[in-house]
Amino acid sequence: MTEFLKSTTLLLVLLNPFLVIVYLIDVVQKLEKKQFRNVLIRAGLISSAVFCAFAILGDAVFADLMQAQFASFQIFGGIIFLLIGTQFVFRGPTAIEILRGESQFIAGALAMPVLIGPGTISASVVIGKRLEPVYACLAVIVSVIICLFTIALLKSLHDFVRPRRETLIERYIEIAGRITALVVGTIAIDMIMQGIRSWVDNF
């Protein structure tokens, strides 16, 4: 049970619904509650399937199926997050909308790269090593459900507060988004450096 809780917490921390809601602010503002919920459900199903696959198959996905090193994935994923962080610093919340595309097509784009990334996939591999396949998948599903439930709750809170304090919310989102972008950019650079170190160590 302890390993299960640790694994669930690990993935939930990396999913970070409080960060995701900032990235999704344009969707939060455009979509009605029912539409937003449907998008979250589809993105959650996609993410859960991917996380479970990596939890069960682990490094074999890269070594056998893709015939590539995990370090290569870390470097590429770090570059993507660096791009998102840089765009967010200069463009604000509209940056993620530009990278993601139109709202009616966002379920898959929300899953990748907002939910599915190098950090969460790495965590899925770790969870698969800690737990039996069934419990690993259960830990993944519980983490995704908690994350999406929190995002939906934040959406409801936003809809309630916005008509009364719209200017304050917009300013908070702008500041929080740019500060978060600095954190994301820092993590992205660290992912790239870890990938390079791992790649070099193989020679």
C-alpha positions, 0 to 999 in steps of 0.5 A: 500500500505504501508503494502504491501511495508513493507511486500515485503521488509521484505521478500526480505531482508531475501532472500538477493540475494547478499548472495545467489549468494555467495552460488551459485557460483559453479553453477554460474561458471558451468552453462550457462546463459540459464541453470542457468535461468531455474534453477532459475525459477524452484527454484522460483516457488517452493519457491513461492508456499511454501511461499504462503502456509505459508502466507495463512495458517500461524501457522495452518500448524504447529499446525494442519497439522504437529501437531508440534510447530513452535519453533521446526522448528526454532530449526531444521532450526537453526541447518541446517544453523549452519551446512552450516555456519560451513562448509563454514568457513572451506571449503569455497564456495565448502561447499554449493555444498557438502550439496546441491548435483550435479548441475543437481538436484539443483532446489529443493535444491536451493529452500531449504535451500538457499531460503526457511528457518526459516527466510523466512518462518517466514516472510511469516507467518507475511505477511499473518497476515498483508495482505489479502491472495491475496495481501500476495501472490502477495507480496511474488511473487514480492519479489521472482521475484526481488530476482531472477532477481538480482541473474540473473543480478549478474550472467551476471556481473560475466560472464562478469568480470571473464575472465578479473579478475578471480583471483580477483573474486575468492579471493573476493568470498572466503573472502565474503563467509567466512565473510558471514558464520560468520553472518549466524552462528550467525543468526543460533544460535539466531534462535536456542535460540529463538526456545528453549525460545519459547518451554520452555515458553509453559511449 
